[in-house]
Amino acid sequence: MNNLTLIAGLLMLMAVAYQIGLMRSRAVARTDSERMHSRPVYYGWLVALWCGVPALFVFGLWSLLEPAVIRSIVIGALPAELADMPAQQVSVLMNRLGHIASGFGVAGEVAPWEAAAAEQLTRLQAISQLAKIALMASLAMAGVLMARRHIRPSLRARNHVEKVIAALLAICAGVAVLTTVGIVFSMFGEAMHFFSFVSPMEFFFGTTWNPRFSTTGAGGQGEFGLLPLLWGTLMVSIIALLVAVPIGLMTAIYMAEYAPSWLRSVAKPVIEVLAGIPTIVYGVFALMVVGPFFASVGDMLGIQIRATSALTAGFVMGVMIIPFVSSLSDDIITQVPQSLRDGSLGLGATRSETIRQVVLPAALPGIVGAFLLAASRAIGETMIVVLAAGNSPVLHANPLEAVSTVTVTIVNQLTGDTDFASPQSLVAFALGLTLFVITLALNVVALYIVRKYREQYD
């Protein structure tokens, strides 16, 4: 029985426990003159939680410790001459023993001691699985019996269930926060390792990006100037926002204030389909359609426009993020109280004046949030820029020429065989940390704007 089947069985057992608690609470309510504290559904959930939570805790702890314990036992039973193997060789050996035990992926002849170790590994895994199932089943049944026995009118089942739900929500929030902190610290550590090779001044203020080992001079390691990549990222993002923000905001205003209900019910889902198209499709569209179109328009006007340029990537990226602006702005505009519109119209304001002076200021926090999401999406985009921007890390201000961005460079530096010990690989973590700081700065600016211009109504 694999872990997925075990979890499915436990969930089925929790469903049965829920019904047991439900029926028991109703039976107590009929036989006892005292009024029950909570509704029957809460007693059902309480029994189900008593059934599932301890078993799930054991499942997680057992799954965490089981590999290390089995590994230690198997390694301890190996011949004496293999007792001092390095950790890397131990990992390779355990993988080989696993292949021998399963009968798949075995290369070369199997030594007698390998066959014995694989047999022991199989036996230990089977014993561990049976012990885990038995312990989980025992805890689940004990939890059901204990919870069922304690069902009485004075039991505050709702309070207990709500505490468990609050704890679960807190754990989820903690996982999200700790994941962010872990990512930042991992990037920070590797970035500091990179800065031991390259000066931060050279990285943040350098104007040349050429991360290749130099062939002249000992210790040469290329140039890692961030400014060409940062300016390329900002250029493409600005073009994308110039396309997406006006179109998206005007679309949201029309959909929320002017469009009839039948048109809104059709057009809004069609617009949101743009957000579901894979970015690689946008990249191919930019490379094969938009780029050659801009190049042909430039030829007609006597202007040289490269098919792969910041303009091509920014325009297609702007089309991609239109739904982020329009959908979120539309949702927040429709949440503005109708009484504000009625009051403005009653004072003699026109419909457009009401939208400009009442609706939009009231919806400003949500609209700023939509702009922030669109900007973050544009800054972090990779595939469109890989295919349509030209990947030219040169510092210039011409949007009609090729550029490179931070995200594309991260992909380039981590592609192929990397040992994560050279500055050519470690620079990806410094670039990632830079992107994180830029996103954080966007959040701070957005928060300042929202607090400064937010309208409050009684």
Secondary structure, DSSP 8 states (H G I E B T S, - for coil): --HHHHHHHHHHHHHHHHHHHHHHHHHHHHH-SS--SS-HHHHHHHHHHHHHHHHHHHHHHHHHHHHHHHHHHHHHTS-GGGTT--HHHHHHHHHHHHHHHHTSS--S---HHHHHHHHHHHHHHHHHHHHHHHHHHHHHHHHHHHHHHT--TT--HHHHHHHHHHHHHHHHHHHHHHHHHHHHHHHHHHHHHHHTTS-HHHHHH---EE-S--SSSTT---EE-SHHHHHHHHHHHHHHHHHHHHHHHHHHHIIIIIS-HHHHHHHHHHHHGGGGS-HHHHHHHIIIIIHHHHHHHHHHHT----SSSHHHHHHHHHHHHHHHHHHHHHHHHHTS-HHHHHHHHHTT--HHHHIIIIIHHHTHHHHHHHHHHHHHHHHH--HHHHHHSB--------TTS-B--HHHHHHHHTSSS--S-SHHHHHHHHHHHHHHHHHHHHHHHHHHHHHHH-----
